[in-house]
Amino acid sequence: MMTKKYSDSLKLKVVKEYQEGYLGIRPLAKKYGIKSKSQVDRWIKLYEKFGDEGLKAKKHIETYSVQFKLDVLRFIERTGSSEMEAALHFGMKVPTRIASWKKAYREGGVGGLSKKKGWPSMSDASKRNKNKKFNEKEMTYEQKLERENELLRLELEYLKKLRAFQIDPEGYLEKHKQRYHSNSKKNSN
């Protein structure tokens, strides 16, 4: 499914018009030919949280750690928050990414969250051609065990954080909020 790209100026125009209070979300979507009223709603929330920066198209894709992804997914599960609410809570400007994390986790568990999307860079492709370690079929038994150990370590780390979150959700979120906020700033620079 191809999503339509909207200009930053159109997004800002729609949000400003909404804030003037003359038209609601649905009429604005219709007026500007935006297929989904939820898209307009997202722009409004992103603008309210991040200002003009929240509406700007990304020049590069932000990357998040597996642990961050797990924490976001667990937050949604524990609080019943929507993807949009969780994204805003964790300082993410692209809330639609959470849906792909959910799918990756359902299909592949913790390991599914560590897979990179898209085309590999040329350097990665050449490394892969030179060194076949990345091909699971050609991995030695020892390499497979090391990979499994790493996935188990990640899962254990997740479960420890999950337990801490279950015991004191507010304290856990407060303790980690600053780290996530600073990580998202680092990734967006």
LUMSEZA-477920 format. One record per residue (C-alpha): x, y, z; residue number from 1; residue in one letter. Coordinates in nm, 2 decimals, always signed. Layout:
N
X,Y,Z,NUM,A
...
//
This chain:
189
+0.00,+0.00,+0.00,1,M
+0.15,+0.33,-0.11,2,M
+0.09,+0.62,+0.13,3,T
+0.05,+0.97,-0.01,4,K
+0.31,+1.22,+0.10,5,K
+0.18,+1.56,+0.20,6,Y
+0.40,+1.87,+0.21,7,S
+0.50,+2.02,+0.54,8,D
+0.33,+2.35,+0.45,9,S
+0.00,+2.17,+0.38,10,L
+0.02,+1.99,+0.72,11,K
+0.09,+2.32,+0.90,12,L
-0.19,+2.49,+0.71,13,K
-0.44,+2.22,+0.80,14,V
-0.34,+2.22,+1.17,15,V
-0.35,+2.60,+1.19,16,K
-0.70,+2.60,+1.03,17,E
-0.81,+2.34,+1.28,18,Y
-0.68,+2.55,+1.57,19,Q
-0.88,+2.85,+1.44,20,E
-1.19,+2.64,+1.53,21,G
-1.40,+2.69,+1.22,22,Y
-1.37,+2.34,+1.08,23,L
-1.34,+2.00,+1.25,24,G
-1.11,+1.72,+1.15,25,I
-1.33,+1.54,+0.91,26,R
-1.43,+1.86,+0.71,27,P
-1.07,+1.96,+0.69,28,L
-0.96,+1.62,+0.55,29,A
-1.24,+1.65,+0.29,30,K
-1.15,+2.01,+0.20,31,K
-0.78,+1.93,+0.14,32,Y
-0.83,+1.59,-0.02,33,G
-0.68,+1.40,+0.27,34,I
-0.81,+1.04,+0.26,35,K
-0.81,+0.98,+0.63,36,S
-0.93,+1.20,+0.91,37,K
-0.70,+1.00,+1.14,38,S
-0.41,+1.15,+0.94,39,Q
-0.52,+1.50,+1.02,40,V
-0.57,+1.40,+1.39,41,D
-0.21,+1.27,+1.39,42,R
-0.08,+1.60,+1.25,43,W
-0.26,+1.79,+1.52,44,I
-0.13,+1.58,+1.80,45,K
+0.23,+1.59,+1.66,46,L
+0.21,+1.97,+1.63,47,Y
+0.08,+2.00,+1.99,48,E
+0.36,+1.79,+2.12,49,K
+0.66,+1.89,+1.90,50,F
+0.55,+2.22,+1.72,51,G
+0.65,+2.27,+1.36,52,D
+0.93,+2.00,+1.39,53,E
+0.66,+1.74,+1.45,54,G
+0.52,+1.80,+1.10,55,L
+0.84,+1.80,+0.90,56,K
+0.92,+1.51,+0.68,57,A
+1.21,+1.31,+0.79,58,K
+1.54,+1.34,+0.60,59,K
+1.66,+1.02,+0.77,60,H
+1.50,+0.74,+0.95,61,I
+1.53,+0.73,+1.33,62,E
+1.65,+0.40,+1.47,63,T
+1.55,+0.26,+1.81,64,Y
+1.70,-0.01,+2.02,65,S
+1.53,-0.35,+2.07,66,V
+1.49,-0.26,+2.44,67,Q
+1.32,+0.07,+2.35,68,F
+1.08,-0.11,+2.12,69,K
+1.00,-0.36,+2.39,70,L
+0.94,-0.09,+2.64,71,D
+0.70,+0.09,+2.41,72,V
+0.50,-0.23,+2.33,73,L
+0.48,-0.32,+2.70,74,R
+0.36,+0.03,+2.78,75,F
+0.08,-0.01,+2.53,76,I
-0.01,-0.35,+2.67,77,E
+0.00,-0.23,+3.04,78,R
-0.18,+0.11,+3.00,79,T
-0.41,+0.03,+2.71,80,G
-0.27,+0.34,+2.53,81,S
-0.31,+0.38,+2.16,82,S
+0.00,+0.38,+1.93,83,E
-0.03,+0.75,+1.90,84,M
-0.05,+0.81,+2.28,85,E
+0.25,+0.58,+2.33,86,A
+0.45,+0.75,+2.06,87,A
+0.38,+1.09,+2.21,88,L
+0.47,+0.96,+2.56,89,H
+0.80,+0.83,+2.44,90,F
+0.88,+1.13,+2.22,91,G
+0.84,+0.96,+1.89,92,M
+0.74,+1.16,+1.59,93,K
+0.65,+0.86,+1.37,94,V
+0.38,+0.67,+1.56,95,P
+0.29,+0.45,+1.27,96,T
+0.63,+0.27,+1.32,97,R
+0.48,+0.10,+1.64,98,I
+0.24,-0.11,+1.43,99,A
+0.54,-0.26,+1.24,100,S
+0.70,-0.34,+1.58,101,W
+0.39,-0.51,+1.70,102,K
+0.38,-0.73,+1.38,103,K
+0.75,-0.80,+1.40,104,A
+0.72,-0.90,+1.77,105,Y
+0.41,-1.12,+1.70,106,R
+0.59,-1.30,+1.42,107,E
+0.95,-1.33,+1.55,108,G
+0.95,-1.24,+1.92,109,G
+1.24,-1.03,+2.05,110,V
+1.45,-1.14,+1.75,111,G
+1.19,-1.00,+1.51,112,G
+1.24,-0.65,+1.66,113,L
+1.61,-0.66,+1.59,114,S
+1.58,-0.72,+1.22,115,K
+1.66,-0.42,+1.00,116,K
+1.41,-0.31,+0.74,117,K
+1.48,-0.20,+0.39,118,G
+1.78,-0.25,+0.16,119,W
+2.12,-0.30,+0.32,120,P
+2.38,-0.04,+0.26,121,S
+2.65,-0.12,+0.01,122,M
+2.90,-0.17,+0.28,123,S
+2.67,-0.42,+0.46,124,D
+2.61,-0.61,+0.13,125,A
+2.98,-0.63,+0.06,126,S
+3.05,-0.75,+0.41,127,K
+2.78,-1.01,+0.38,128,R
+2.93,-1.14,+0.05,129,N
+3.28,-1.16,+0.20,130,K
+3.18,-1.31,+0.53,131,N
+2.89,-1.56,+0.52,132,K
+2.84,-1.55,+0.90,133,K
+2.51,-1.37,+0.85,134,F
+2.36,-1.66,+0.65,135,N
+2.19,-1.87,+0.91,136,E
+2.21,-2.19,+0.69,137,K
+2.59,-2.16,+0.68,138,E
+2.64,-2.07,+1.05,139,M
+2.84,-2.31,+1.26,140,T
+2.68,-2.48,+1.55,141,Y
+2.88,-2.25,+1.78,142,E
+2.76,-1.94,+1.60,143,Q
+2.40,-2.05,+1.62,144,K
+2.44,-2.11,+1.99,145,L
+2.60,-1.76,+2.03,146,E
+2.31,-1.61,+1.85,147,R
+2.06,-1.79,+2.06,148,E
+2.24,-1.68,+2.37,149,N
+2.22,-1.32,+2.26,150,E
+1.85,-1.35,+2.20,151,L
+1.80,-1.51,+2.54,152,L
+2.00,-1.23,+2.70,153,R
+1.78,-0.97,+2.53,154,L
+1.47,-1.15,+2.64,155,E
+1.59,-1.18,+3.00,156,L
+1.68,-0.81,+3.01,157,E
+1.33,-0.74,+2.88,158,Y
+1.17,-0.96,+3.14,159,L
+1.37,-0.79,+3.42,160,K
+1.25,-0.45,+3.30,161,K
+0.90,-0.58,+3.27,162,L
+0.90,-0.70,+3.63,163,R
+1.03,-0.36,+3.74,164,A
+0.76,-0.19,+3.54,165,F
+0.49,-0.42,+3.69,166,Q
+0.60,-0.35,+4.04,167,I
+0.61,+0.03,+4.01,168,D
+0.49,+0.15,+3.67,169,P
+0.50,+0.52,+3.75,170,E
+0.85,+0.50,+3.91,171,G
+0.98,+0.30,+3.62,172,Y
+0.85,+0.54,+3.35,173,L
+0.97,+0.84,+3.54,174,E
+1.32,+0.69,+3.58,175,K
+1.34,+0.60,+3.21,176,H
+1.16,+0.89,+3.06,177,K
+1.46,+1.12,+3.04,178,Q
+1.68,+0.85,+2.88,179,R
+1.42,+0.78,+2.61,180,Y
+1.37,+1.15,+2.54,181,H
+1.75,+1.21,+2.51,182,S
+1.78,+0.90,+2.29,183,N
+1.52,+1.03,+2.05,184,S
+1.69,+1.36,+2.03,185,K
+2.02,+1.19,+1.95,186,K
+1.86,+0.98,+1.68,187,N
+1.69,+1.28,+1.52,188,S
+2.01,+1.48,+1.49,189,N
//
